[in-house]
Amino acid sequence: MKLYSLSVLHKGSTKANLLKAAYDLSSFSFFQRSSVQEFMTFTSALIVERSALGSRASIKEQEYLCHVYVRNDNLGGVVIADSEYPSRVCFTLLDKVLDEFSRQVNSIDWPSGSPATIQYTALDSHLARYQNPREADAMTKVQAELDETKIILHNTMESLLERGEKLDDLVQKSEHLGNQSKAFYKTVKVNAHCCDWITVLHSKLPFCVSV
């Protein structure tokens, strides 16, 4: 079981603004970690943008799950994990982080904040602590109060897109991806014939990352 990223974002009227993020990319190739991180940031922002206020959802891509919770005050959180990691614990983590973040960071700073300006330092420790879901649950003594039937499950990232939209176009327009990551996505996608970023990043082509 593995958690790869934990992000806090603000859902604006047209796009999501990344406020803070933590990553555990130790299982990826050192030379591709920057691209992996950029694609996780891109994915987290896209999911928050396409999620309704007050909603929880899980988006499945291959053996991975992206869990999102967007509160009614426009504050959102995303956890990217493998499929073996318990979804309930992911949403417990998101509840905890967003509640803590909202108490420590004034909401007036959310729309224009950035990872460099937001003073919140707990994400890395939360990500490390929750790598073992059993220990995390026992440590926080959080009971399973979530009604899991209210969590929306999307089978692919494509299901979040509007009619006529293409993930390829969103990748090329993204502010979260550098030119190297965009070129990497395009090259590997052509060769791997796949449509989701996680498959692209874990392609078995010689120059791609593997876990």
Secondary structure, 3 states (H helix, E strand, C coil): CCEEEEEEEEECCCCEEEEEEEECCCCCCHHHHHHHHHHHHHHHHHHHHCCCCCEEEEEEECCEEEEEEECCCCEEEEEEEECCCCHHHHHHHHHHHHHHHHHHCCHHHCCCCCCCCCCCCCHHHHHHHCCCHHHHHHHHCCCCCCCHHHCEEECCHHHHCCCCCCHHHHHHHCCCCCHHHHHHHHHHHHHHCCCCHHHHHCCCCCCCCCC
